[in-house]
Amino acid sequence: MALIEILIDTNAYVEFKRGNPQTLEILRYAQTIGINHIVLGELLAGFSVGNREVENQRELNQFLETPRVKLLTSNEMTAKYYAVIYKQLRNKGKPIPTNDMWIAATAMQYRLTLLSYDKHFANIEGLLYGQQLNDFLPSITQ
């Protein structure tokens, strides 16, 4: 099976750390695992109010140092994708959290498939996203 390029949502990282088999299977086939500053901020915020902040931070740093993991930056292009997503969802009357619009904008900008367990991403036209390996198969050439 060919390799895939993904962007992970916060909940996907959490499921990875919990050892979720479908998350682990997807990550096994990921050539590139993107993470953006929004997901990073959400993770750090969660760590800061938990009982394992130092350990969680250490594990996240190890993850970020993995060669396949890329910390993606936001710029003017990300903002343009955000604006398109915002307008689309507003016109549909289907708002989603602001952070999730930024995460989707990053996935679209970098042409990555988003790994998330939030179903509301299905409302974003042009966004490739999935929750199990079969969702990523159209982008895989065998």
C-alpha positions in Angstrom: 0.0 0.0 0.0 1.3 3.5 -0.8 2.0 6.1 1.7 -0.4 8.9 2.6 0.1 12.5 3.7 -2.1 13.7 6.6 -2.7 16.5 9.0 -3.8 15.4 12.5 -6.5 17.0 14.5 -6.1 17.3 18.3 -8.4 14.3 18.9 -6.4 12.2 16.5 -3.2 12.9 18.5 -5.1 11.9 21.7 -6.3 8.7 20.0 -2.8 7.9 18.9 -1.6 8.3 22.5 -4.4 6.1 23.7 -3.3 3.4 21.2 -6.5 3.5 19.1 -5.9 0.7 16.5 -7.5 2.6 13.6 -5.5 5.7 14.4 -2.3 3.7 14.6 -3.1 1.9 11.3 -3.5 5.3 9.5 -0.3 6.7 11.1 1.6 3.6 10.0 0.9 4.5 6.4 1.6 8.2 6.8 4.6 9.4 4.9 4.0 12.9 6.3 2.1 13.8 9.5 1.4 17.4 9.6 0.5 19.3 12.7 -0.3 23.0 12.9 0.0 25.6 15.6 -3.7 25.4 16.5 -3.5 21.7 17.3 -0.3 22.3 19.1 -1.9 25.0 21.2 -4.9 22.9 22.0 -2.7 20.0 23.1 -0.5 22.3 25.3 -3.6 23.9 26.8 -5.0 20.5 27.7 -1.7 19.4 29.2 -1.5 22.6 31.3 -4.7 21.7 33.2 -4.0 18.0 33.5 -2.0 15.9 36.0 0.7 14.8 33.6 1.8 18.1 32.0 5.5 17.4 32.1 5.2 13.8 30.8 2.7 14.8 28.1 5.0 17.6 27.0 7.9 15.3 26.8 6.0 12.8 24.7 4.7 15.5 22.4 8.3 16.8 21.9 9.4 13.2 21.0 6.5 13.1 18.5 7.4 16.4 17.0 11.0 15.3 16.6 10.0 12.3 14.5 11.2 12.8 10.9 7.8 12.2 9.4 6.2 14.9 11.6 6.1 18.4 10.1 5.0 21.5 12.1 3.1 23.6 9.5 3.0 27.4 9.6 0.1 29.6 8.9 0.3 32.6 6.6 -1.8 34.7 4.2 -2.8 31.7 2.2 -4.1 29.9 5.3 -6.2 33.0 6.0 -7.6 32.9 2.5 -8.7 29.3 2.9 -10.1 30.1 6.3 -12.2 32.9 4.7 -13.6 30.5 2.1 -14.4 27.9 4.7 -16.1 30.5 6.9 -18.3 31.8 4.1 -19.2 28.3 3.0 -20.3 27.2 6.4 -22.1 30.4 7.1 -24.0 30.1 3.9 -25.0 26.6 4.8 -25.9 27.6 8.3 -23.5 25.0 9.7 -20.9 26.7 11.8 -18.1 24.8 13.4 -15.6 25.9 16.1 -13.2 28.6 14.9 -10.1 26.5 15.7 -11.5 23.7 13.5 -11.8 26.1 10.5 -8.1 27.0 10.9 -7.2 23.3 11.1 -9.2 22.6 7.9 -7.7 25.7 6.2 -4.2 24.3 6.9 -5.1 20.9 5.5 -6.5 22.5 2.3 -3.5 24.8 1.9 -1.0 22.0 2.2 -3.2 19.5 0.3 -3.2 17.1 3.2 -6.0 14.7 4.2 -7.2 15.6 7.7 -7.3 12.8 10.3 -10.1 13.8 12.7 -12.9 12.2 14.7 -15.1 15.3 14.4 -17.8 14.7 11.9 -18.5 18.3 11.3 -15.6 18.5 8.9 -17.8 16.7 6.3 -19.6 20.1 5.8 -16.5 21.7 4.3 -16.4 21.4 0.5 -13.1 20.4 -0.9 -11.6 19.2 2.4 -10.3 15.6 2.4 -10.7 14.1 5.8 -11.2 10.7 7.4 -11.5 8.6 10.5 -10.4 5.2 9.4 -7.9 3.9 6.8 -10.7 3.2 4.2 -11.4 6.9 4.2 -7.9 7.6 3.0 -7.9 4.9 0.3 -9.0 7.1 -2.6 -5.8 9.1 -2.2 -3.7 5.9 -2.0 -2.4 4.3 -5.2 -1.6 0.6 -4.7 
